[in-house]
């Protein structure tokens, strides 16, 4: 994903049709202030969470992903300042 950020760390979510409350698979990436950068989010780096707590032993079922989200959760009162020119999924290297 190509993004232009504000130097803050963003959390990326992948959602699946699980029935657990506030459940998603998450990973984080830091942006660079006022610079366009390529951000790679390897699918094997996403961890299962519910209410921010890691749930062990839950592998991401890639074929069931039905939503994507970006969260800024550093508790600073400010606007989200991250822009993207798009994203693509790359095949994992064996």
KAVEN-V413463 format. One record per residue. N is the residue number from 0. RES is the residue in one small letter. PSI is psi in radians with two decimals (NA if undefined). OMEGA is omega in radians with two decimals (* if undefined). Layout:
# KAVEN-V413463
n=<N | N>
res=<RES | RES>
psi=<PSI | PSI>
omega=<OMEGA | OMEGA>
This chain:
# KAVEN-V413463
n=<0 | 1 | 2 | 3 | 4 | 5 | 6 | 7 | 8 | 9 | 10 | 11 | 12 | 13 | 14 | 15 | 16 | 17 | 18 | 19 | 20 | 21 | 22 | 23 | 24 | 25 | 26 | 27 | 28 | 29 | 30 | 31 | 32 | 33 | 34 | 35 | 36 | 37 | 38 | 39 | 40 | 41 | 42 | 43 | 44 | 45 | 46 | 47 | 48 | 49 | 50 | 51 | 52 | 53 | 54 | 55 | 56 | 57 | 58 | 59 | 60 | 61 | 62 | 63 | 64 | 65 | 66 | 67 | 68 | 69 | 70 | 71 | 72 | 73 | 74 | 75 | 76 | 77 | 78 | 79 | 80 | 81 | 82 | 83 | 84 | 85 | 86 | 87 | 88 | 89 | 90 | 91 | 92 | 93>
res=<x | x | x | x | x | x | x | x | x | x | x | x | x | x | x | x | x | x | x | x | x | x | x | x | x | x | x | x | x | x | x | x | x | x | x | x | x | x | x | x | x | x | x | x | x | x | x | x | x | x | x | x | x | x | x | x | x | x | x | x | x | x | x | x | x | x | x | x | x | x | x | x | x | x | x | x | x | x | x | x | x | x | x | x | x | x | x | x | x | x | x | x | x | x>
psi=<2.36 | 2.11 | 2.66 | 2.05 | -2.84 | 0.26 | -0.01 | 2.91 | 2.26 | 2.58 | 2.28 | 2.29 | 2.47 | 2.20 | 2.55 | 2.87 | 0.88 | 2.68 | 0.14 | 2.51 | 2.40 | 0.64 | 2.34 | 3.00 | 2.31 | 2.68 | 2.87 | 2.74 | 2.40 | 2.47 | 2.93 | 2.37 | 2.18 | 0.48 | 2.45 | 2.25 | 2.74 | 2.17 | 2.14 | 2.32 | 1.47 | 2.30 | -0.53 | -0.08 | -0.12 | 2.30 | 2.55 | 2.33 | 2.70 | 2.15 | 0.63 | -0.06 | 2.37 | 2.37 | 1.94 | 2.64 | 0.26 | 1.84 | 2.46 | 2.08 | 1.55 | -0.69 | -0.20 | 0.04 | 2.18 | 0.19 | 2.66 | 2.45 | 2.74 | 2.27 | 2.44 | 1.90 | 0.73 | 0.12 | 0.33 | 2.32 | 1.87 | 2.97 | 2.63 | 2.15 | 1.10 | 2.22 | 2.60 | 2.52 | 0.09 | 3.10 | 2.84 | 2.71 | 2.25 | 2.52 | 2.35 | 2.54 | 2.37 | NA>
omega=<3.10 | -3.08 | 2.98 | -3.02 | -3.08 | 3.13 | -3.13 | 3.13 | -3.13 | 3.08 | 3.13 | -3.09 | 2.93 | -3.10 | 3.06 | -3.09 | 3.08 | -3.11 | 3.12 | 3.14 | 3.07 | -3.07 | 3.01 | 3.02 | -3.01 | 2.92 | -3.10 | 3.04 | 3.10 | 3.07 | 3.05 | -3.05 | 3.05 | 3.10 | 3.02 | 3.11 | 3.03 | 3.12 | 3.05 | -3.12 | -3.12 | -3.09 | 3.14 | 3.10 | 3.09 | 3.14 | 3.14 | 3.12 | 2.98 | -3.05 | 3.08 | 3.13 | -3.14 | 3.08 | -3.06 | 3.01 | -3.13 | 3.11 | -3.14 | 3.05 | -2.99 | -3.09 | -3.12 | -3.14 | -3.12 | 3.11 | 3.14 | 3.11 | 3.07 | -3.08 | 3.00 | -3.02 | -3.12 | 3.06 | 3.06 | 3.11 | -3.13 | 3.10 | 3.00 | -3.09 | 3.13 | 3.14 | -3.14 | 3.05 | 3.12 | -3.14 | 3.09 | 3.12 | 3.13 | 3.08 | 3.11 | 3.08 | -3.13 | *>
